[in-house]
């Protein structure tokens, strides 16, 4: 909900209010699901346990306010020009109501949908028809190959060109309409010209690049990240930054889990030169056995991967 602070600043804020009985309904549903899986698929109960544990904090908006502060402290400096995280007002926040800074701009999913409708209209189709056509194409030909369209820089160049073109055209329209206004006043004749506004596409490669780097920073460097990163939780802000919202579901990795994510990253990237030293630096200097155990685990995993510089060193 939109609201304004009742103080001298009159600042516009966003207020997140929890539905009545939502926590009770969730626990009732979880109990029914758990009772079913304990009989039909007991191996899935561990997943339900983690899901229920993660929702413990989601129902406490004071925890979300702290998550906003924590994540912002991690990524504000390196990504200040690319993303924004709303500031929470902890003094106004309760367990069931969160007050935070209002970030302007539509949700990413809404921005993509709006531009999709424009593209569909140009083709004489509806967005639903285009989506159906894409699904049929995927069913027949499989998932598309790696993206090979325009780069982020190329799209940014087009966006700048389109904005300048509109500005120059509209400057001419303004001058012409001024003359028409004078003619209408003197002679009662003349028709004013319409201004133009090109519908600009979202710079999808840039958006994906920023989101991947931001979430990589959260997961691999700080071990604390938004565990619900869908297109409804990102905003396309007017200053070209991406707004990151909804940190109710925030995962905090243990030290062991953080080590495993680093191991997986190095395995995938084939970073043979830094892996052994990185592991030993990450484990306590006195925990020689732990370091050796981790190296044995990495050697075992890497030997099942395609041969490369990493597997050659460790296997």
C-alpha positions in Angstrom: 0.0 0.0 0.0 1.1 3.6 -0.6 1.2 5.9 2.4 2.8 9.0 3.7 4.7 9.6 7.0 2.8 11.8 9.4 5.8 14.1 10.0 7.4 17.2 8.6 8.9 15.2 5.7 5.6 13.8 4.5 7.7 11.1 2.8 5.8 8.6 0.6 6.4 5.0 1.7 5.3 1.5 1.0 3.4 -0.4 3.7 3.3 -4.2 3.6 0.4 -5.6 5.8 -0.1 -9.3 6.6 -3.5 -10.8 5.9 -5.4 -11.8 9.0 -5.0 -15.5 10.0 -2.5 -16.1 7.1 0.0 -17.7 9.5 -2.7 -20.0 11.0 -3.9 -21.0 7.5 -0.4 -21.8 6.4 0.3 -24.0 9.4 -3.0 -25.8 8.9 -2.2 -26.5 5.3 1.3 -27.6 6.1 0.0 -30.1 8.7 -2.4 -31.6 6.1 0.4 -31.9 3.5 2.8 -33.3 6.1 0.3 -36.0 7.2 -0.1 -37.0 3.6 3.6 -37.2 2.8 4.5 -39.1 5.9 2.4 -41.9 4.5 2.8 -41.5 0.8 6.3 -40.1 0.4 8.2 -39.9 3.7 11.5 -39.0 1.8 9.9 -35.6 1.0 9.3 -34.7 4.6 12.8 -33.2 4.9 11.9 -30.7 2.2 8.7 -29.7 4.0 10.7 -29.2 7.2 13.0 -26.7 5.4 10.0 -25.0 3.8 8.2 -24.6 7.1 11.4 -23.4 8.8 12.0 -20.8 6.1 8.5 -19.4 6.5 9.0 -18.9 10.2 10.8 -15.6 9.5 8.5 -14.7 6.6 5.6 -14.1 9.0 7.7 -11.8 11.1 8.1 -8.5 9.2 10.7 -7.3 11.8 12.9 -10.0 10.4 12.3 -8.7 6.8 13.2 -5.2 7.9 16.6 -6.6 9.3 17.1 -8.6 6.0 16.7 -5.3 4.0 19.3 -3.7 6.1 21.7 -6.6 6.0 21.5 -7.2 2.2 21.8 -3.5 1.5 25.0 -3.3 3.7 26.5 -6.1 1.5 25.7 -4.8 -2.0 25.1 -1.1 -1.7 28.7 -0.1 -2.3 29.6 -2.3 -5.3 26.2 -2.0 -7.0 25.0 1.5 -6.0 24.6 2.6 -9.7 22.8 -0.5 -10.8 20.4 -1.6 -8.0 18.4 -0.1 -5.2 17.0 -1.7 -2.0 14.3 0.1 -0.1 15.2 1.4 3.4 13.0 0.0 6.1 11.7 2.1 9.0 12.2 -0.3 12.0 10.6 2.1 14.5 7.4 1.9 12.5 7.6 -1.8 11.7 5.8 -4.5 13.7 5.5 -8.3 13.4 2.6 -7.9 10.9 3.3 -4.6 9.2 6.5 -3.4 7.4 7.1 0.2 6.5 9.8 0.9 3.9 10.9 3.4 1.3 8.8 3.5 -1.8 10.8 2.7 -5.0 9.3 4.0 -8.2 8.8 2.0 -11.3 6.8 -1.0 -12.6 7.6 -4.6 -11.8 9.9 -6.4 -14.2 7.2 -8.8 -15.2 4.8 -5.9 -15.9 7.4 -4.1 -17.9 8.1 -7.2 -20.0 4.4 -7.8 -20.5 3.7 -4.3 -21.6 6.4 -4.4 -24.2 5.3 -7.8 -25.3 1.8 -6.5 -26.0 3.3 -3.7 -28.2 5.3 -6.2 -30.2 2.3 -8.5 -30.5 0.1 -5.6 -31.7 2.7 -4.7 -34.4 2.4 -8.3 -35.7 -1.4 -8.2 -35.6 -1.5 -10.8 -32.7 -2.2 -10.9 -29.0 0.4 -11.5 -26.4 -1.3 -14.8 -25.6 -1.1 -15.9 -29.2 2.7 -15.1 -29.3 3.2 -17.1 -26.1 1.3 -20.1 -27.5 3.4 -19.9 -30.7 6.7 -19.8 -28.7 5.5 -22.9 -26.6 4.7 -24.8 -29.8 8.1 -23.9 -31.2 9.8 -25.1 -28.0 7.9 -28.3 -28.0 8.9 -29.0 -31.7 12.4 -27.8 -31.7 13.5 -27.9 -28.0 14.7 -25.1 -25.7 16.4 -22.3 -27.7 20.1 -22.2 -27.9 22.3 -19.7 -26.0 21.2 -16.1 -26.5 22.9 -14.6 -29.6 20.8 -11.5 -30.0 22.0 -7.8 -29.5 24.3 -7.2 -26.6 23.5 -4.9 -23.7 25.7 -2.2 -25.2 24.0 -2.4 -28.6 20.5 -2.2 -27.0 21.7 0.7 -24.9 22.9 2.5 -28.0 19.5 2.0 -29.7 17.6 3.2 -26.6 19.8 6.4 -26.5 19.2 6.9 -30.2 15.4 6.5 -29.9 15.2 8.9 -27.0 17.2 11.6 -28.8 15.1 11.1 -32.0 11.9 11.6 -30.0 13.4 14.6 -28.3 14.4 16.3 -31.5 11.1 15.5 -33.2 9.1 16.8 -30.2 11.2 20.0 -30.1 10.1 20.6 -33.7 6.5 19.7 -32.8 6.6 22.2 -30.0 7.9 25.0 -32.3 5.3 24.2 -34.9 2.4 24.1 -32.3 3.6 27.5 -31.0 3.1 28.9 -34.5 -0.2 27.1 -34.9 -1.4 28.5 -31.6 -0.6 32.0 -32.8 -2.5 31.3 -36.1 -5.5 30.0 -34.2 -5.5 33.1 -32.0 -5.3 35.5 -35.0 -7.3 33.6 -37.7 -9.1 30.9 -35.9 -7.6 28.2 -38.0 -4.8 25.6 -37.8 -4.4 22.1 -36.3 -1.7 21.2 -33.8 0.6 18.3 -34.3 0.8 15.3 -32.0 3.9 14.5 -30.0 5.6 11.1 -30.4 6.9 8.6 -27.8 8.7 5.5 -28.9 7.9 2.4 -26.8 11.4 1.3 -25.6 12.2 -2.3 -25.0 13.7 -3.4 -21.6 17.4 -4.0 -21.9 17.1 -7.7 -21.1 20.8 -8.6 -21.4 21.8 -5.8 -19.1 19.1 -6.8 -16.6 20.1 -10.4 -16.6 23.8 -9.5 -16.2 23.1 -7.2 -13.2 20.8 -9.7 -11.5 23.3 -12.6 -12.0 26.2 -10.5 -10.5 24.1 -9.2 -7.6 22.9 -12.6 -6.6 26.3 -14.1 -7.1 27.7 -11.5 -4.7 25.0 -12.4 -2.2 25.4 -16.2 -2.4 29.2 -16.6 -3.0 30.6 -13.7 -1.1 28.3 -13.1 1.8 26.2 -16.3 2.1 23.0 -14.3 2.6 20.6 -13.9 -0.3 17.0 -13.4 -1.5 15.7 -16.9 -1.9 12.7 -15.8 -4.0 14.2 -14.0 -7.0 11.2 -13.9 -9.4 10.3 -11.2 -11.9 7.7 -9.8 -9.6 10.3 -8.9 -7.0 12.3 -6.6 -9.3 11.4 -3.1 -10.3 12.4 -1.1 -13.5 13.2 2.2 -11.9 13.1 5.5 -14.0 16.9 6.1 -13.4 17.7 2.7 -15.0 18.5 1.0 -11.7 16.8 -2.3 -10.7 14.8 -2.2 -7.5 15.1 -5.3 -5.3 12.1 -5.9 -3.1 10.5 -8.6 -0.9 13.2 -10.0 1.3 10.9 -12.0 3.5 12.4 -15.2 2.1 16.1 -14.6 2.8 18.5 -17.6 3.1 21.6 -17.4 5.3 24.1 -20.1 4.5 26.1 -21.9 7.1 29.9 -21.9 6.8 29.9 -25.4 5.4 27.2 -24.5 2.8 29.2 -21.4 1.8 32.3 -23.6 1.3 30.3 -26.0 -0.9 29.0 -23.1 -3.1 32.6 -21.9 -3.6 33.7 -25.5 -4.4 30.9 -25.8 -7.0 31.8 -22.5 -8.6 35.4 -23.4 -8.9 34.6 -26.8 -10.4 32.2 -25.4 -13.0 34.7 -22.6 -14.0 37.7 -25.1 -14.0 39.7 -22.7 -11.8 42.5 -25.1 -11.1 45.1 -22.5 -10.1 43.3 -21.1 -7.1 41.1 -24.0 -5.8 43.6 -25.8 -3.4 44.8 -22.6 -1.9 41.3 -21.2 -1.7 40.1 -24.2 0.2 43.0 -24.2 2.7 42.5 -20.5 3.3 38.8 -20.9 3.8 39.2 -23.7 6.4 40.6 -22.9 9.8 44.4 -22.8 9.6 44.6 -25.3 12.4 42.0 -27.7 10.8 44.5 -29.5 8.6 42.3 -32.6 8.6 39.3 -30.6 7.5 41.2 -29.1 4.6 42.5 -32.5 3.5 38.9 -33.9 3.7 37.6 -31.1 1.5 40.3 -31.6 -1.1 39.5 -35.3 -1.2 35.8 -34.5 -1.7 36.6 -32.1 -4.5 38.9 -34.6 -6.2 36.2 -37.2 -6.0 33.5 -34.9 -7.5 35.8 -33.5 -10.2 36.8 -36.9 -11.6 33.2 -37.4 -12.7 33.2 -34.2 -14.8 34.5 -33.8 -18.3 38.2 -33.7 -18.5 39.6 -30.2 -18.2 42.3 -28.1 -16.4 40.6 -28.5 -13.1 40.2 -32.3 -13.2 43.7 -32.7 -14.5 45.2 -31.0 -11.4 43.0 -32.8 -8.8 42.5 -36.3 -10.3 
